[in-house]
Amino acid sequence: MELFSEIYSCYYQVLRHLLLAPGALTQQDIRSLICTEGFEESLLSIIPRLEGGSWNLFKKDGTLYRSRISSSFTTPVSALEKSYLKALLSDARIGLFLEPAQLDELRDMLTDVSPLWKPEQFYCFDRFSGGDPYEDEDYRHIFRTLLKAQRQNRYVDIDYTSPKGTRLHHHYIPARLEYSVKNDKFRLLALKPASSFAPRSRRKRTAYVKKNPDYKLEILNVSRIQSACLLEKTYSAPVDLNAMIRRTYYREPLKLRIVDKRNALERAMLHFANYEKNTTKIDEDTYECLIYYNQGMETELLIEVMSFGPMITVLGSDGFLGSLRERLLKQVKICDHP
């Protein structure tokens, strides 16, 4: 197995759940766990290696797979993992998720450890300049407030300046934080209530529950949030964010053909990991990938597809192909008239 096969070591986490699962597993059990703990397309990489025995992690007993390690198996933190953690501490974004005291404690623990890499060793040639101010204390405070609201199911009072300069002030449910590699920015998927609220009980007037839940999904750039204040108001009605996002998708998804040369399939799965997609194997080294998107995602998705390389062919939709042609013609004109 590769040292670091993908961001967040997803395959390692999936295999950890498989190896420590109680009892023997059927192939269907393995497939279900992979889809639950990883991505649906992870089946394409993990299943062949398990069945072929190249990873040699299970003993096969008829149709059952038995882990070669016991459920009490633990591993100490290796020198490589410490080096990896030390490298993460040099990333300014780590301060968004940890308090200053936690950062100081980790740095003290890893004082004598050399980082696995340094930020200056990387050059991002396809990223926009002007990313979010990750080391700004006001930005960090707002980010942590949004995280806390998510964990505690609380509403947030947000003061926001739109890209057009309009000042907005609303109560939101912070549903999800997303990171754009291309823009080097975080964005908040926020739900704005469209109906009134009623007290949950006389005894606890600070907690509220939704009457006939009706929300509007909005995308806010975290760097444009001027202030975010936690409210005592909470929400208990379940919100299916993925279903709300799916309702905004175009009817026809983006269809890509991927030729798996130079590790193209794995790179594509990582590249488009933040989109809902369905990947099917067509033949020995060819795959079809359907990516579901809406108007708000189109520009960024278009740039990502164009930057990927010749191993990907766009087959549809007609709307996406039209946008792709327009962008290519603009680039040709720029090259012809510098």
KEKE-3310 file (N, C-alpha, C; in steps of 0.2 Angstrom, whole numbers, plus 5000, padded with zeros to 4 digits):
npx = (5004:5002:5012:5006:4991:4980:4972:4969:4971:4961:4959:4966:4959:4947:4951:4956:4944:4938:4948:4947:4934:4921:4921:4920:4919:4908:4909:4899:4897:4910:4909:4899:4904:4915:4909:4902:4912:4921:4922:4910:4917:4928:4928:4932:4946:4950:4943:4948:4961:4960:4953:4962:4973:4984:4986:4986:4979:4968:4962:4956:4941:4932:4918:4920:4929:4943:4950:4968:4973:4971:4956:4961:4972:4984:4993:5009:5012:5021:5038:5037:5023:5024:5032:5024:5013:5020:5023:5010:5007:5013:5005:4995:4981:4978:4976:4963:4956:4960:4963:4973:4981:4981:4988:5000:5004:5005:5016:5026:5027:5032:5044:5057:5056:5058:5049:5039:5038:5040:5031:5037:5042:5032:5024:5010:5004:4991:4982:4972:4977:4977:4970:4961:4963:4971:4978:4973:4966:4953:4946:4949:4942:4929:4928:4929:4918:4908:4910:4908:4894:4889:4892:4884:4871:4866:4859:4866:4870:4873:4883:4886:4895:4891:4898:4895:4895:4884:4877:4872:4861:4857:4849:4856:4858:4872:4877:4887:4905:4915:4930:4939:4951:4955:4953:4958:4950:4938:4921:4904:4890:4875:4859:4845:4832:4814:4802:4792:4797:4794:4792:4800:4796:4788:4796:4809:4814:4824:4827:4822:4810:4808:4793:4785:4797:4806:4818:4831:4844:4860:4876:4890:4905:4918:4927:4921:4912:4908:4905:4900:4889:4885:4869:4856:4846:4841:4841:4831:4824:4828:4839:4841:4854:4861:4850:4844:4854:4855:4843:4845:4853:4858:4848:4855:4870:4888:4897:4911:4925:4938:4954:4964:4978:4995:4991:4979:4965:4965:4970:4960:4949:4953:4954:4941:4934:4926:4914:4897:4896:4897:4905:4910:4916:4922:4930:4946:4955:4947:4936:4920:4913:4901:4897:4888:4881:4878:4873:4880:4892:4898:4908:4920:4921:4922:4935:4943:4941:4947:4960:4965:4970:4975:4970:4957:4941:4928:4911:4899:4888:4877:4876:4887:4897:4895:4899:4912:4918:4916:4924:4937:4938:4939:4951:4960:4958:4964:4977:4980:4980:4989)
npy = (4994:5011:5025:5037:5037:5045:5061:5064:5050:5041:5027:5020:5022:5016:5002:5000:4999:4988:4978:4978:4974:4965:4947:4936:4942:4944:4946:4956:4962:4968:4977:4985:4992:4998:5008:5015:5020:5026:5031:5028:5025:5020:5006:5002:5002:4995:4983:4974:4972:4966:4954:4949:4946:4954:4963:4955:4955:4948:4932:4919:4910:4900:4908:4918:4932:4933:4943:4946:4951:4954:4960:4968:4974:4987:5001:5010:5028:5031:5036:5041:5045:5055:5064:5067:5074:5084:5091:5095:5105:5116:5121:5134:5133:5124:5130:5134:5124:5120:5126:5140:5136:5122:5120:5125:5115:5104:5108:5108:5095:5089:5095:5090:5084:5081:5089:5081:5087:5104:5120:5128:5120:5117:5122:5129:5129:5130:5137:5150:5167:5176:5169:5164:5173:5164:5165:5176:5183:5186:5180:5167:5166:5167:5156:5146:5148:5145:5131:5127:5129:5120:5108:5109:5111:5124:5140:5154:5171:5180:5192:5198:5202:5203:5198:5208:5219:5221:5222:5210:5203:5190:5176:5160:5142:5134:5123:5116:5116:5119:5117:5125:5120:5125:5139:5142:5144:5144:5140:5142:5132:5137:5137:5146:5150:5150:5152:5155:5153:5144:5143:5129:5125:5131:5130:5131:5143:5147:5138:5133:5126:5121:5125:5117:5114:5124:5129:5140:5137:5144:5149:5155:5165:5162:5171:5183:5185:5196:5196:5183:5176:5165:5159:5156:5149:5133:5119:5105:5098:5086:5090:5086:5089:5085:5080:5092:5099:5091:5093:5105:5101:5100:5092:5084:5075:5079:5070:5060:5052:5042:5037:5025:5028:5032:5033:5039:5037:5036:5049:5057:5053:5059:5072:5076:5074:5081:5082:5075:5059:5046:5031:5020:5005:5003:4996:4987:4997:5009:5021:5027:5042:5050:5066:5076:5092:5109:5126:5135:5127:5126:5134:5132:5119:5117:5123:5115:5103:5106:5108:5096:5087:5076:5063:5063:5064:5074:5070:5074:5085:5093:5106:5108:5105:5116:5127:5124:5125:5138:5144:5139:5145:5159:5158:5155:5167:5176:5171:5174:5187:5195)
npz = (5000:4996:5004:5008:5002:4999:5003:5020:5022:5019:5014:5024:5035:5032:5030:5043:5050:5044:5047:5061:5063:5072:5072:5057:5040:5026:5008:5005:5017:5018:5007:5010:5022:5016:5008:5018:5026:5018:5001:4988:4976:4981:4981:4969:4970:4982:4984:4973:4977:4989:4986:4977:4985:4986:4997:5008:5020:5026:5030:5020:5021:5014:5009:5018:5026:5036:5048:5050:5061:5079:5089:5099:5095:5094:5090:5092:5091:5077:5071:5059:5058:5068:5062:5051:5058:5063:5052:5048:5058:5053:5044:5041:5041:5051:5063:5063:5068:5080:5097:5103:5115:5113:5101:5105:5115:5107:5099:5108:5112:5100:5098:5096:5084:5066:5053:5040:5028:5022:5020:5011:5001:4992:4977:4971:4956:4950:4957:4963:4968:4984:4995:5009:5025:5035:5047:5054:5068:5070:5059:5063:5075:5070:5062:5071:5079:5070:5069:5082:5083:5074:5080:5092:5087:5085:5081:5072:5073:5059:5051:5036:5021:5004:4988:4980:4988:4996:5012:5023:5036:5045:5054:5054:5051:5052:5041:5034:5032:5018:5009:4996:4985:4974:4975:4987:4999:5012:5012:5018:5019:5022:5031:5029:5039:5034:5040:5054:5072:5087:5105:5113:5126:5141:5151:5147:5138:5130:5121:5104:5093:5076:5066:5054:5045:5034:5023:5016:5006:5006:5001:5008:5008:5020:5023:5020:5030:5043:5056:5068:5079:5092:5095:5108:5103:5097:5086:5082:5073:5060:5047:5030:5022:5011:5002:5000:4992:4981:4975:4969:4958:4941:4928:4920:4922:4923:4912:4911:4903:4909:4906:4913:4915:4920:4933:4933:4937:4951:4954:4948:4956:4968:4965:4961:4973:4981:4975:4972:4965:4952:4948:4935:4929:4913:4903:4903:4907:4907:4912:4917:4923:4932:4937:4948:4948:4951:4946:4954:4956:4944:4937:4945:4944:4930:4928:4935:4928:4915:4919:4922:4912:4898:4900:4903:4896:4891:4889:4890:4900:4887:4890:4899:4890:4881:4889:4891:4878:4876:4885:4881:4869:4873:4879:4869:4861:4870:4870:4856:4856:4865)
capx = (5000:5006:5013:5000:4987:4976:4971:4966:4972:4955:4960:4969:4954:4943:4954:4956:4937:4937:4952:4945:4927:4920:4919:4921:4915:4906:4910:4894:4899:4916:4907:4895:4909:4919:4904:4900:4918:4925:4918:4908:4922:4934:4927:4936:4953:4951:4941:4953:4967:4958:4952:4968:4978:4991:4987:4987:4976:4963:4962:4949:4938:4926:4915:4921:4936:4944:4956:4974:4975:4965:4953:4964:4978:4985:5000:5011:5013:5028:5042:5034:5017:5026:5035:5018:5010:5024:5022:5003:5007:5016:5000:4991:4974:4977:4974:4956:4952:4963:4964:4980:4984:4982:4994:5007:5005:5007:5022:5030:5027:5035:5050:5063:5054:5058:5043:5040:5039:5039:5027:5040:5044:5027:5022:5003:5003:4984:4978:4971:4980:4972:4966:4958:4968:4970:4981:4970:4962:4945:4944:4949:4936:4922:4928:4928:4911:4904:4911:4904:4887:4887:4892:4879:4865:4864:4859:4871:4868:4879:4884:4889:4896:4891:4903:4893:4896:4878:4877:4867:4861:4852:4851:4858:4860:4878:4876:4893:4910:4919:4936:4940:4958:4957:4952:4961:4945:4933:4914:4899:4884:4871:4852:4841:4825:4810:4796:4793:4799:4790:4796:4799:4792:4788:4802:4816:4812:4829:4827:4816:4810:4805:4787:4785:4804:4807:4825:4834:4851:4864:4883:4893:4912:4919:4931:4916:4908:4910:4904:4896:4888:4881:4863:4854:4841:4844:4836:4831:4822:4833:4839:4844:4857:4862:4844:4843:4859:4853:4837:4848:4857:4855:4845:4860:4876:4894:4900:4918:4928:4944:4958:4968:4986:4999:4987:4974:4959:4965:4971:4953:4944:4955:4953:4934:4932:4921:4907:4894:4898:4896:4910:4908:4922:4920:4934:4952:4958:4943:4930:4915:4912:4896:4898:4882:4883:4873:4875:4885:4898:4900:4914:4925:4921:4925:4942:4946:4942:4952:4967:4967:4975:4972:4967:4950:4937:4921:4907:4892:4881:4878:4877:4894:4901:4895:4903:4919:4920:4916:4930:4943:4938:4941:4958:4963:4958:4969:4984:4981:4980:4992)
capy = (5000:5018:5028:5041:5036:5051:5066:5061:5043:5038:5020:5017:5022:5011:4996:4999:4997:4981:4973:4977:4972:4958:4941:4936:4947:4942:4951:4961:4966:4973:4982:4990:4995:5003:5013:5019:5023:5029:5033:5023:5023:5016:4999:5000:5001:4991:4976:4969:4971:4961:4948:4946:4944:4958:4966:4949:4957:4943:4924:4918:4904:4899:4915:4923:4935:4934:4948:4943:4954:4953:4966:4972:4976:4994:5003:5016:5033:5030:5042:5044:5049:5061:5069:5070:5078:5091:5095:5098:5110:5121:5123:5139:5131:5119:5134:5135:5118:5120:5132:5141:5131:5115:5121:5126:5109:5099:5110:5106:5087:5087:5099:5087:5080:5085:5089:5077:5092:5111:5123:5131:5115:5116:5128:5128:5133:5131:5140:5158:5170:5179:5164:5166:5175:5159:5167:5182:5180:5187:5175:5161:5166:5166:5149:5141:5149:5141:5124:5125:5129:5114:5103:5110:5112:5130:5145:5159:5177:5182:5199:5196:5207:5199:5200:5215:5224:5222:5220:5205:5201:5185:5170:5154:5136:5132:5116:5112:5120:5116:5120:5125:5119:5130:5146:5142:5148:5140:5143:5139:5130:5139:5136:5152:5148:5155:5152:5157:5148:5144:5140:5122:5124:5137:5129:5133:5148:5149:5133:5133:5121:5123:5124:5116:5116:5127:5133:5141:5135:5149:5148:5161:5164:5163:5178:5189:5186:5201:5193:5177:5176:5160:5160:5151:5145:5127:5116:5098:5094:5084:5093:5082:5094:5082:5080:5099:5100:5087:5096:5110:5099:5100:5086:5079:5076:5080:5064:5060:5046:5042:5032:5025:5028:5037:5033:5044:5036:5038:5056:5060:5053:5064:5079:5078:5071:5085:5082:5068:5056:5038:5029:5013:5003:5001:4990:4986:5003:5014:5021:5032:5045:5055:5071:5079:5098:5114:5132:5138:5123:5125:5138:5129:5112:5118:5125:5108:5098:5109:5108:5089:5084:5073:5057:5064:5067:5076:5067:5078:5086:5098:5113:5109:5106:5123:5131:5122:5128:5146:5146:5138:5151:5165:5157:5156:5174:5179:5169:5177:5195:5196)
capz = (5000:4996:5010:5009:4996:4997:5008:5026:5023:5019:5014:5030:5040:5029:5032:5050:5052:5041:5051:5068:5064:5076:5068:5050:5035:5019:5003:5005:5023:5016:5002:5014:5026:5012:5006:5024:5029:5013:4995:4984:4971:4984:4980:4963:4972:4988:4983:4969:4981:4995:4983:4974:4990:4986:5003:5012:5027:5028:5029:5017:5024:5010:5007:5023:5026:5043:5049:5052:5068:5084:5090:5104:5092:5095:5087:5095:5086:5074:5070:5053:5060:5072:5057:5048:5062:5064:5046:5048:5062:5049:5039:5044:5042:5057:5069:5063:5071:5087:5101:5104:5120:5110:5097:5109:5118:5102:5097:5114:5112:5094:5097:5093:5078:5060:5049:5034:5023:5024:5016:5005:4996:4987:4973:4968:4950:4947:4963:4963:4974:4988:4999:5016:5030:5040:5053:5057:5074:5069:5055:5067:5080:5067:5060:5077:5081:5066:5070:5088:5081:5070:5085:5097:5084:5087:5076:5072:5070:5055:5048:5030:5015:4998:4983:4977:4993:5000:5019:5025:5043:5046:5058:5050:5053:5049:5040:5032:5029:5013:5007:4989:4984:4968:4977:4994:5003:5015:5011:5023:5017:5028:5030:5032:5040:5030:5043:5061:5077:5093:5110:5114:5132:5145:5156:5144:5133:5126:5115:5100:5088:5070:5064:5047:5043:5027:5023:5010:5006:5004:5001:5011:5009:5027:5023:5020:5036:5047:5063:5069:5086:5094:5099:5112:5099:5094:5081:5083:5067:5056:5040:5025:5018:5004:4998:4998:4987:4976:4972:4965:4953:4934:4927:4916:4926:4919:4910:4910:4902:4912:4904:4919:4914:4925:4940:4932:4940:4958:4954:4947:4962:4973:4962:4962:4979:4985:4971:4972:4958:4952:4944:4933:4925:4906:4901:4908:4909:4905:4917:4916:4929:4932:4942:4949:4950:4950:4943:4958:4956:4937:4935:4948:4941:4923:4928:4937:4922:4911:4922:4924:4907:4892:4902:4904:4890:4893:4885:4891:4896:4882:4893:4901:4884:4878:4893:4890:4872:4877:4889:4877:4864:4876:4881:4862:4859:4874:4867:4850:4857:4872)
cpx = (5004:5007:5007:4996:4983:4975:4967:4967:4966:4955:4962:4963:4948:4945:4955:4949:4936:4941:4950:4937:4926:4918:4922:4917:4914:4908:4905:4895:4905:4914:4903:4899:4913:4915:4903:4906:4922:4920:4916:4913:4928:4934:4931:4944:4954:4949:4945:4959:4966:4957:4958:4974:4984:4992:4988:4984:4971:4965:4955:4947:4931:4924:4917:4928:4937:4951:4962:4976:4969:4962:4956:4971:4978:4992:5002:5012:5021:5031:5039:5028:5019:5028:5029:5014:5013:5023:5015:5003:5010:5011:4996:4984:4973:4975:4967:4952:4955:4964:4971:4984:4985:4987:5000:5009:5008:5014:5027:5032:5032:5041:5055:5062:5055:5052:5044:5041:5038:5035:5031:5043:5038:5026:5015:5002:4996:4980:4978:4975:4975:4968:4964:4964:4968:4973:4978:4965:4955:4943:4944:4943:4930:4922:4926:4921:4906:4904:4907:4897:4885:4887:4886:4872:4862:4864:4864:4869:4874:4878:4888:4889:4896:4897:4902:4893:4889:4879:4871:4867:4856:4854:4851:4859:4866:4878:4882:4898:4914:4925:4937:4948:4960:4957:4956:4957:4941:4926:4909:4893:4879:4863:4849:4834:4820:4803:4798:4795:4794:4794:4795:4795:4793:4794:4808:4814:4818:4830:4821:4816:4806:4798:4787:4792:4804:4813:4827:4841:4855:4872:4887:4901:4914:4923:4927:4912:4911:4910:4899:4895:4883:4875:4861:4849:4844:4839:4837:4828:4827:4833:4844:4847:4859:4856:4843:4848:4857:4847:4839:4852:4854:4853:4850:4867:4882:4896:4907:4920:4935:4948:4964:4975:4989:4994:4981:4967:4959:4966:4964:4949:4946:4953:4946:4931:4926:4914:4904:4895:4897:4901:4909:4914:4919:4923:4940:4955:4954:4937:4926:4913:4907:4896:4891:4884:4877:4876:4881:4892:4901:4906:4920:4926:4924:4932:4946:4947:4947:4959:4969:4972:4971:4969:4960:4947:4930:4916:4900:4892:4882:4879:4884:4899:4901:4899:4910:4922:4921:4923:4937:4943:4941:4949:4962:4963:4964:4976:4986:4982:4982:4991)
cpy = (5006:5021:5032:5041:5042:5055:5063:5054:5039:5030:5017:5017:5017:5004:4995:4997:4990:4976:4972:4976:4965:4953:4942:4940:4943:4948:4957:4965:4971:4978:4988:4995:5000:5009:5018:5023:5027:5032:5027:5020:5020:5009:4997:4999:4996:4984:4971:4968:4966:4954:4944:4944:4949:4962:4961:4951:4952:4936:4923:4911:4903:4906:4920:4925:4936:4938:4944:4946:4953:4960:4971:4975:4984:4995:5010:5021:5032:5036:5045:5048:5055:5066:5072:5075:5085:5095:5098:5104:5117:5124:5128:5137:5127:5124:5136:5130:5117:5126:5134:5137:5124:5115:5121:5119:5104:5101:5108:5099:5085:5092:5096:5083:5084:5084:5085:5081:5099:5115:5126:5126:5114:5123:5126:5132:5134:5133:5148:5161:5174:5174:5168:5168:5170:5161:5173:5179:5181:5182:5168:5160:5164:5159:5144:5142:5145:5133:5122:5125:5123:5108:5103:5111:5119:5135:5150:5165:5180:5188:5198:5202:5203:5202:5207:5221:5225:5219:5216:5203:5196:5180:5164:5148:5134:5125:5112:5117:5116:5120:5119:5125:5125:5137:5147:5146:5143:5144:5139:5138:5132:5139:5142:5150:5153:5155:5154:5151:5149:5141:5133:5121:5130:5136:5132:5137:5149:5144:5133:5127:5123:5121:5123:5118:5118:5131:5134:5140:5141:5147:5155:5160:5166:5170:5184:5190:5191:5199:5187:5176:5170:5162:5155:5146:5139:5124:5108:5094:5092:5088:5089:5087:5091:5082:5087:5101:5097:5090:5102:5108:5100:5093:5081:5081:5077:5072:5064:5053:5047:5036:5031:5023:5033:5038:5038:5043:5038:5046:5060:5059:5057:5071:5081:5075:5075:5085:5075:5065:5049:5036:5022:5011:5000:4995:4990:4992:5010:5015:5027:5035:5050:5059:5075:5086:5103:5121:5135:5134:5124:5128:5134:5122:5112:5119:5118:5103:5100:5108:5101:5086:5079:5066:5057:5067:5068:5074:5071:5081:5092:5105:5114:5109:5113:5128:5130:5125:5135:5148:5144:5143:5157:5164:5158:5163:5178:5178:5173:5185:5196:5203)
cpz = (5000:5003:5012:5002:4994:5003:5014:5027:5023:5018:5020:5035:5038:5031:5039:5053:5050:5046:5058:5069:5068:5071:5060:5046:5029:5015:5003:5011:5021:5012:5006:5019:5022:5010:5012:5026:5024:5007:4991:4979:4974:4983:4974:4965:4977:4987:4979:4973:4987:4992:4980:4979:4990:4993:5009:5019:5030:5026:5026:5019:5020:5007:5012:5023:5034:5044:5052:5059:5073:5085:5095:5101:5092:5092:5090:5089:5083:5073:5063:5054:5064:5067:5053:5052:5063:5058:5045:5053:5059:5044:5043:5046:5049:5063:5069:5067:5078:5091:5102:5109:5117:5105:5100:5112:5113:5099:5102:5113:5106:5093:5094:5086:5071:5056:5042:5028:5026:5018:5010:5000:4991:4983:4969:4962:4948:4953:4962:4969:4978:4992:5005:5021:5036:5047:5057:5062:5073:5065:5059:5072:5076:5064:5066:5080:5077:5067:5077:5087:5078:5075:5090:5094:5086:5081:5077:5069:5066:5051:5042:5024:5009:4993:4980:4982:4997:5007:5021:5032:5044:5052:5053:5054:5049:5047:5038:5030:5024:5011:4999:4988:4979:4970:4984:4999:5006:5013:5016:5019:5023:5026:5033:5033:5036:5034:5051:5066:5083:5099:5111:5120:5136:5150:5153:5137:5128:5120:5111:5095:5082:5069:5056:5044:5035:5027:5016:5010:5003:5005:5003:5011:5016:5028:5023:5026:5041:5054:5063:5077:5087:5097:5103:5109:5096:5089:5082:5077:5062:5049:5035:5020:5011:4999:4996:4992:4981:4972:4967:4959:4946:4933:4924:4920:4921:4918:4908:4908:4904:4909:4910:4917:4918:4931:4939:4936:4948:4959:4953:4953:4968:4971:4963:4968:4983:4981:4972:4965:4958:4946:4942:4928:4918:4903:4906:4911:4908:4910:4915:4922:4928:4938:4942:4952:4949:4947:4947:4958:4949:4935:4938:4945:4934:4923:4930:4932:4917:4913:4923:4919:4902:4894:4903:4898:4892:4887:4885:4898:4891:4884:4896:4895:4881:4882:4892:4883:4872:4880:4885:4872:4867:4877:4874:4860:4864:4872:4860:4851:4864:4874)
residu = (MET:GLU:LEU:PHE:SER:GLU:ILE:TYR:SER:CYS:TYR:TYR:GLN:VAL:LEU:ARG:HIS:LEU:LEU:LEU:ALA:PRO:GLY:ALA:LEU:THR:GLN:GLN:ASP:ILE:ARG:SER:LEU:ILE:CYS:THR:GLU:GLY:PHE:GLU:GLU:SER:LEU:LEU:SER:ILE:ILE:PRO:ARG:LEU:GLU:GLY:GLY:SER:TRP:ASN:LEU:PHE:LYS:LYS:ASP:GLY:THR:LEU:TYR:ARG:SER:ARG:ILE:SER:SER:SER:PHE:THR:THR:PRO:VAL:SER:ALA:LEU:GLU:LYS:SER:TYR:LEU:LYS:ALA:LEU:LEU:SER:ASP:ALA:ARG:ILE:GLY:LEU:PHE:LEU:GLU:PRO:ALA:GLN:LEU:ASP:GLU:LEU:ARG:ASP:MET:LEU:THR:ASP:VAL:SER:PRO:LEU:TRP:LYS:PRO:GLU:GLN:PHE:TYR:CYS:PHE:ASP:ARG:PHE:SER:GLY:GLY:ASP:PRO:TYR:GLU:ASP:GLU:ASP:TYR:ARG:HIS:ILE:PHE:ARG:THR:LEU:LEU:LYS:ALA:GLN:ARG:GLN:ASN:ARG:TYR:VAL:ASP:ILE:ASP:TYR:THR:SER:PRO:LYS:GLY:THR:ARG:LEU:HIS:HIS:HIS:TYR:ILE:PRO:ALA:ARG:LEU:GLU:TYR:SER:VAL:LYS:ASN:ASP:LYS:PHE:ARG:LEU:LEU:ALA:LEU:LYS:PRO:ALA:SER:SER:PHE:ALA:PRO:ARG:SER:ARG:ARG:LYS:ARG:THR:ALA:TYR:VAL:LYS:LYS:ASN:PRO:ASP:TYR:LYS:LEU:GLU:ILE:LEU:ASN:VAL:SER:ARG:ILE:GLN:SER:ALA:CYS:LEU:LEU:GLU:LYS:THR:TYR:SER:ALA:PRO:VAL:ASP:LEU:ASN:ALA:MET:ILE:ARG:ARG:THR:TYR:TYR:ARG:GLU:PRO:LEU:LYS:LEU:ARG:ILE:VAL:ASP:LYS:ARG:ASN:ALA:LEU:GLU:ARG:ALA:MET:LEU:HIS:PHE:ALA:ASN:TYR:GLU:LYS:ASN:THR:THR:LYS:ILE:ASP:GLU:ASP:THR:TYR:GLU:CYS:LEU:ILE:TYR:TYR:ASN:GLN:GLY:MET:GLU:THR:GLU:LEU:LEU:ILE:GLU:VAL:MET:SER:PHE:GLY:PRO:MET:ILE:THR:VAL:LEU:GLY:SER:ASP:GLY:PHE:LEU:GLY:SER:LEU:ARG:GLU:ARG:LEU:LEU:LYS:GLN:VAL:LYS:ILE:CYS:ASP:HIS:PRO)
# end
